Amino acid sequence: MEVLEMTHSRHGELVVVTLAGEVDVDNVSRVRKCLDEAVEAHGPRLVVDLTGLTFIDTTGLGVLVRQLAALRDRNGTMALVVSDGQVLRRLRRTNLAALFPIHETLSQALAQPGAGARGRAG
């Protein structure tokens, strides 16, 4: 299994969480904690950069969906940065891509008003 790396940083009103490596049942609780801590520290406008992920399983997708629901309850936003690859294919195959604004690059996500209120659902 590839090591999971997680970072978060503030970009204006947005908090960007970057995930690299693999997200699966063995480390999904760390991902959940990282997302929660980033939102608590920086506010409910979140961009999750998944371009460094090589794999995400359904438990990882579930964490993203639950985080989106929690942010919407707080009038927050959540966009994803996903390049072509396994992660985007999995989002499309599970019909979850339509839930999230999806951007190909972090700079595109940061340039969107409202933390990526628009994007490609794919």
N, C-alpha and C positions, 0 to 999 in steps of 0.2 A: 504494500500500500504506500502511496506517495504521501509525504508529509503535507499537512494543511497549514498554510500561513494566512494570518488574518491581521489586517491593520485598519485603523479608522482615522480620518482627518476631517477637519472642518474646512469648507469652502464657502465663505459667505454664510448664508442661511442654511446651507446644505451640509449634511454629514455624509461622507463617502466611506463605505466599508468595502475593502478590497479583499477578496478571497482568492487564494491560489493553491493549486494541488487538487485534492479529491475531497468531496463531502459525501459521507456515508453514515450508516447507523453507528459506527464506532466513534465519530467525532461530531455528530450533529448537535449534541448538547453544548459543545464549545461554540459552535456557530450561533446558536440561539442566544447564548450568554453574551457574545460579542455584539450582536445586533441590538439586544436590549440595552446593554451598557452604552453603546454609541448613541442611541436615541435618548436615553436618560441624560447623558452628558451634554448633548449638542442640540436636541430638539427633534421634532417629528417630521423633518423633511429629509428623506433618506434616498441615497443612490447606492446601489450595491453593484460593484464592479466584479463581474464573474469572468472576465476575459482570461484570467490566469487559471481558471478551473479546467481540469482535464476530465473530470467525472463528477456527476452529482446523481444520487439515487433518489428514490421517492421520499425518503425521510427528509432529505435536504430540501426538496421541493416543498414539502409540507411546512417546513420552518419558514420559507419565504412567503407562502400563502398566509400563514398565521400572523406573520409580522405585518403584512399588508393590511389585513383585517384590523389588527390592533392600531395601526397608524391611521386608518380611515376613521376609526372610532374617536380619535383625537384630532380630527380634521387635518391629519398629516398626509404626506405623499410618499410614494416609493417608486423609483424607477430602477430598471436593471440595465447594465451594460453587458452585452453578450455579443461576441463575434460568432461567425459561423463555426459549427463544430458540434460535439456531443451534447453540450449543455443546451444549445438552441434547439437541436433536434428533439431532445427530451421535453423541453417546454412546449414545443409544437405538438408532439405526439400525445401528450397528456392534456392538450387543449388549455394549458395554463398561460400560454403566451398572450392570449387575449386579455388576461387580467392586468397585465403590467405594461406600462410604457417601456419599450425596449429600444435601446440605442446601440449603435455599433462601436462608438468610442466614448470615453469618459468626457472628452471635451464637448461632444454633442449633447450629452446628458446635462452637463453643467451650464450649457448655453440656453437650455430650454426654460422658459418661464414656468414657475410652479413645480420645480424639481422634475421636469420631464413630463409634463401633463400630456404631451403627445409623443408618439414614437411609433416604431414599426412593430406590429403584433405578429406579423409574419406569416 
